[in-house]
């Protein structure tokens, strides 16, 4: 499906063609503001990326703040099932632009039906990420979606397939792919500076989740919280205020556990270091709260919580037969042997800011190129995390066929590749 900007009747193409033909000369003389022509550092209206937001809370608000600082972005609408969040986002956008124009709706389909919107920021809870992304792609819009991108192996594959089918630009919120210290560690792993790569380590958290429901409470008016839509494709349960205030993490229906929570970043980086963005490990062995996996090329992937050098959260470590490198969210990086230090550069970006990642997304919206955190790459790293979580839940070694997204000889594990979805969200 072609986007509005690619269609023959595009408003932007019409503006450009009319200007190129000198049509404006036929009108009465007038003064055109410099901002309309893209002068004085402004971006011309025809080059702006008009954006909306779906489900923007604390993390999404942080992302939105960065989007609003980009001169090519015009944020015009928020869809959120919680009134308090709709109002907070509207206040944020209106303050930025000095007007009262940001529209508020609770139904994302109303936002997606707007023809003027080019792209969306999706920052709902995890349970909605895949479905909201697919619906956004169907509506002909590009998207920046927070991680994790899926709740199951089946959702991971559906996401990649549908984004590809509709030809949209998708950037997962795996911002460490555009942060300098992590990029340097990847360079060392891929360039042979560490010798032959044999082990990659991903910082993950406790995999456990709970299947217990919180006690039901009186459901608020729909104008305050659209509870049924908040639940989305997950099983119905009674309302509890804690869920909508962010305490949904750690509950199985809403959350993929600690391997997925940080592995969406760190396993993703390990896949990249191993040049395995188009595949996943073929074997998974639980070991306490850790999982040890192996790729078909012999490289070992260790998903572990402890034993790091203290370089910050979401740490990764890559080991070859001639050296190693480790880094984390502090921006600091350690490596061996000492002569590798000559590879260090002055980092323009360190830590966890998604600024460069968001800027890459915006460039790709314009160029139609595939960004670093594209749907295919995110699909494969998430499949690795889901497969590890399944092995951990079952407490046994599993063999996996990445070409078929299937476990080999284990019917129980294969049933866990998907979860039951409520109508109308199941296909």
Buried (B, 14 or more C-beta within 10 A) or exposed (E): EEBBBEEEEBBBBEBBEEBEEEEEEEEEEEEEEEEEEBEEEBBBBBEBBBBBBBBBBEBBBBBBEBBBEBEBBBBBBBBBBBBEBBEBBBEBBBEBEEEEEBBBBBEBEEBBEBEEBBBBBBBBBBBBBBBBBBBBBBBBBBBBBBBBBBBBBBBBBBBBBBBBEBBBBBBBBBBBBBBBBBBBBBBBBBEEBBEEBEBBBBBBBEBBBEEEEBEEEEEBEEEEBBBEBBBBBBEEBEBBEEBBEEEBBBBBBBBBBBBBBBBBBBBBBBBBBBBBBEBBBBBBBBEEBBBBBBBEEEBBBBBBBEEBEEBBBBBBBBBBEEBBBBBBBBBBBBBBEEEBEEBEEEBEBBBBBBBBBBBBBBEBBEEEEBBBBBBBBBBBBBBBBBBBBBBBBBEBEBBBEBEEBBBEEBEEBBEBBBBEBEEEBEE
